[in-house]
């Protein structure tokens, strides 16, 4: 991992106006993410994890502060970022291959470049094979399981070759076994990519964060409470790490933050930060 900043978030705040009331969703967020780093954002429901990701996506605009990517301030979506949501968001009338090829074609258009239908289809097939969907390329989303649909969504995002992959609880709706398979898949694709992606991954699952992350960003309502280094050796998978002393110690630390250390801060809405 290169020790070079790709994302710089400085003094970021976001407020909403609703019925003559101001609701503060994010307050003074500061975070630097290095190129090729895998960051997991954890915290209780409603603390601002997905809101922060939506600002990184360019779907929402901060009230104050800034986000810079590669040194340039962003205010909208960009081709250097791709998103995988919890809902698969596939076009139901398109096959798996067509869904991926469509996104590849649109990404080229946004770059001001052209790509042939044949080339876009070849790229789509290559990435569907990477997510182990051989033989399912011509299936419609309705003919695929939830886990398979999420594989298509991952292939679609990766096929656009973004520098930054933003993932908003992408495995949250899946059962435990499929979830574990997809966690291992995303780690494998991230590790083997020639131009290793920078990944920002929102999750409420502490075990998932431990398995995936280089650093874990722990949020309480509106704020980043702390950032924790995850130094478990790579490559990782559950059978290898779950019984280790380091894994258990890190998990207990996260649980302590989640249920004990931040209670006073959460109750006072961050007043003691």
C-alpha atoms as one frame of an Amber mdcrd trajectory, in Angstrom:
protein
   0.000   0.000   0.000   1.367   3.312  -1.034   1.610   5.934   1.670   0.013
   8.570  -0.533  -3.253  10.347   0.219  -6.006   9.829  -2.333  -8.943  11.129
  -0.231  -8.699  14.112   2.115 -11.770  15.031   4.161 -11.424  18.280   6.121
 -13.880  19.803   8.615 -16.820  18.274   6.765 -20.298  19.060   8.089 -23.757
  18.434   6.676 -27.042  19.840   7.955 -30.647  19.491   6.792 -33.494  21.951
   7.160 -36.826  20.320   7.993 -39.972  22.043   9.297 -38.028  25.063  10.561
 -35.607  22.752  12.358 -31.944  22.201  11.525 -30.796  18.594  11.728 -27.040
  18.062  11.868 -26.069  14.788  10.160 -22.266  15.204  10.097 -20.054  17.555
  12.102 -16.364  18.337  11.606 -15.386  15.076   9.915 -11.641  14.785   9.267
 -10.096  11.759   7.596  -7.241  11.017   5.199  -7.309   7.785   3.184  -4.194
   6.462   1.464  -4.091   5.074  -2.051  -4.878   1.345  -2.108  -6.172   1.324
   1.468  -9.185  -0.710   2.618 -11.200   1.369   5.101 -14.247   0.092   6.979
 -16.668   2.540   8.586 -18.638   1.135  11.531 -21.046   2.528  14.087 -24.632
   2.314  15.278 -27.587   2.864  12.958 -28.181   6.534  12.209 -24.680   7.691
  13.167 -23.920   9.059   9.678 -22.003   6.209   7.997 -24.098   6.096   4.837
 -24.471   9.874   4.796 -20.701  10.270   4.747 -20.484   7.755   1.919 -23.150
   9.606  -0.055 -21.108  12.814   0.184 -18.054  10.872  -1.028 -20.184   9.562
  -3.907 -21.178  13.100  -4.835 -24.885  12.437  -4.233 -25.072  14.964  -1.391
 -23.287  18.270  -0.915 -21.667  19.169   2.390 -22.823  22.281   4.222 -19.198
  23.171   5.008 -15.728  21.697   4.770 -14.283  19.837   1.808 -13.451  16.505
   0.208 -10.467  16.302  -2.100  -9.673  13.343  -4.344  -6.198  13.333  -5.868
  -5.834  16.900  -4.597  -8.959  18.234  -6.337 -12.092  19.234  -4.461 -15.176
  17.254  -5.506 -18.782  18.417  -5.703 -20.410  15.675  -7.768 -20.005  12.078
  -8.938 -16.887  11.190 -10.928 -15.488   8.381 -13.060 -12.759   7.715 -10.479
 -15.465   6.436  -8.093 -17.856   3.483  -8.346 -20.521   2.410  -5.874 -21.955
  -0.913  -4.698 -25.155  -0.571  -2.665 -26.945  -3.029  -0.380 -29.751  -3.161
  -2.958 -28.371  -4.542  -6.189 -29.850  -1.811  -8.461 -29.645  -3.921 -11.601
 -31.756  -3.229 -14.687 -34.307  -6.080 -14.535 -34.777  -6.200 -18.328 -31.035
  -6.623 -18.987 -29.009  -9.809 -18.616 -26.064  -9.950 -16.227 -23.688  -9.339
 -19.133 -25.788  -6.454 -20.472 -25.949  -4.801 -17.032 -22.156  -4.806 -16.738
 -21.518  -3.840 -20.381 -23.966  -0.925 -20.100 -22.034   0.525 -17.145 -18.713
   0.066 -18.957 -20.097   1.916 -21.982 -21.501   4.742 -19.828 -18.184   5.086
 -18.006 -16.338   5.480 -21.306 -18.842   8.156 -22.378 -18.229  10.100 -19.165
 -14.500   9.992 -19.911 -15.171  11.353 -23.408 -14.008   8.102 -24.984 -15.636
   5.527 -27.239 -15.807   1.763 -26.881 -17.292  -0.779 -29.247 -20.219  -2.935
 -28.173 -18.038  -5.995 -28.674 -15.255  -4.657 -26.422 -17.708  -3.636 -23.681
 -19.202  -7.128 -23.845 -15.743  -8.730 -23.592 -14.920  -6.629 -20.501 -18.283
  -7.553 -18.958 -17.687 -11.263 -19.524 -14.185 -11.061 -18.056 -15.442  -9.493
 -14.825 -18.427 -11.809 -14.531 -15.938 -14.667 -14.676 -13.858 -12.969 -11.968
 -16.910 -12.980  -9.682 -17.471 -16.649 -10.551 -20.658 -16.267 -12.587 -19.563
 -18.471 -15.464 -22.671 -19.813 -17.181 -24.967 -17.118 -15.764 -23.971 -14.278
 -18.119 -27.239 -14.378 -20.081 -29.561 -14.661 -17.092 -31.876 -11.828 -16.095
 -31.590 -10.516 -12.505 -34.904 -12.174 -11.621 -33.383 -15.526 -12.518 -30.448
 -15.035 -10.127 -30.219 -15.432  -6.347 -29.534 -12.422  -4.139 -25.890 -13.413
  -3.787 -25.529 -13.768  -7.551 -27.151 -10.381  -8.144 -24.666  -8.790  -5.759
 -21.842 -10.483  -7.665 -23.153  -8.811 -10.825 -23.209  -5.458  -8.998 -19.589
  -5.970  -7.881 -18.543  -6.977 -11.403 -20.293  -3.895 -12.784 -18.426  -1.585
 -10.415 -15.028  -3.244 -10.883 -15.363  -3.417 -14.686 -15.372   0.383 -14.812
 -11.864   0.275 -13.268 -12.411   3.027 -10.672  -9.634   4.241  -8.417 -12.077
   4.270  -5.497 -14.762   1.712  -4.703 -17.486   2.854  -2.297 -19.499   0.025
  -0.730 -22.576   0.719   1.409 -23.362  -2.402   3.476 -23.233  -4.478   0.272
 -23.612  -7.846   2.013 -26.038  -6.792   4.735 -29.111  -8.475   3.189 -27.401
 -11.818   2.512 -27.217 -14.951   4.633 -24.056 -15.784   6.560 -22.531 -18.278
   4.121 -23.093 -16.149   1.007 -21.833 -13.126   2.931 -18.604 -14.937   3.827
 -18.105 -16.049   0.219 -18.501 -12.491  -1.048 -16.187 -11.095   1.632 -13.496
 -13.512   0.479 -14.242 -12.626  -3.146 -13.853  -8.873  -2.639 -10.607  -9.416
  -0.697  -9.262 -11.611  -3.495 -10.188  -9.109  -6.220  -8.738  -6.211  -4.205
  -5.497  -8.078  -3.504  -4.975  -9.303  -7.071  -5.904  -6.092  -8.892  -2.878
  -4.636 -10.701  -3.997  -1.144  -9.701  -5.232  -1.907  -6.198  -8.474  -0.081
  -5.525  -9.014   2.203  -2.571 -12.113   0.819  -0.840 -14.419   2.593   1.608
 -16.761  -0.034   3.036 -19.679   0.804   5.348 -20.796  -2.003   7.659 -22.519
  -2.536  10.996 -20.797  -5.918  11.373 -17.678  -5.736  13.569 -16.414  -9.155
  12.422 -16.717  -8.083   8.805 -14.762  -4.904   9.507 -11.978  -6.879  11.204
 -11.728  -9.301   8.290 -11.582  -6.634   5.590  -9.989  -3.447   6.860  -6.559
  -1.889   7.049  -8.134   0.716   9.334 -11.545   0.822  11.015 -13.250   4.206
  11.311 -15.584   4.138  14.309 -18.428   6.658  14.146 -20.881   7.936  16.733
 -23.724  10.289  15.762 -22.287  13.051  13.534 -18.637  12.373  14.394 -15.673
  10.107  13.856 -14.902   8.924  17.376 -11.664   7.077  16.636  -9.695   5.335
  13.881  -8.257   1.909  14.720  -5.422   0.130  12.936  -6.262  -3.440  11.906
  -2.881  -5.183  11.786  -4.087  -8.756  11.368  -1.819 -10.467   8.825  -2.969
 -10.820   5.216  -4.233 -12.753   3.346  -7.156 -13.228   5.727 -10.078 -15.592
   6.018 -12.240 -16.507   8.985 -10.846 -19.976   9.744  -7.320 -18.530   9.925
  -7.994 -15.423  11.999 -11.022 -15.989  14.236  -9.150 -18.047  16.837  -6.138
 -15.753  16.975  -5.417 -13.682  20.057  -5.065 -10.523  17.948  -8.500 -11.003
  16.367 -10.199 -11.490  19.729  -8.447  -8.504  21.297  -9.432  -6.219  18.428
 -13.017  -7.470  18.541 -13.268  -6.804  22.274 -11.867  -3.317  21.715 -14.511
  -2.613  19.088 -17.295  -3.992  21.288 -16.095  -1.804  24.149 -16.284   1.275
  21.943 -19.663   0.219  20.592 -21.410  -0.432  23.900 -19.456   1.308  26.649
 -16.818   3.892  25.819 -19.063   6.109  23.661 -22.266   6.037  25.720 -21.640
   9.417  27.314 -20.692  10.940  23.972 -23.710   9.478  22.217 -26.086  10.579
  24.963 -24.767  14.139  24.723 -24.652  14.024  20.893 -20.918  14.387  20.807
 -20.748  17.385  23.130 -17.618  16.098  24.835 -15.584  15.674  21.649
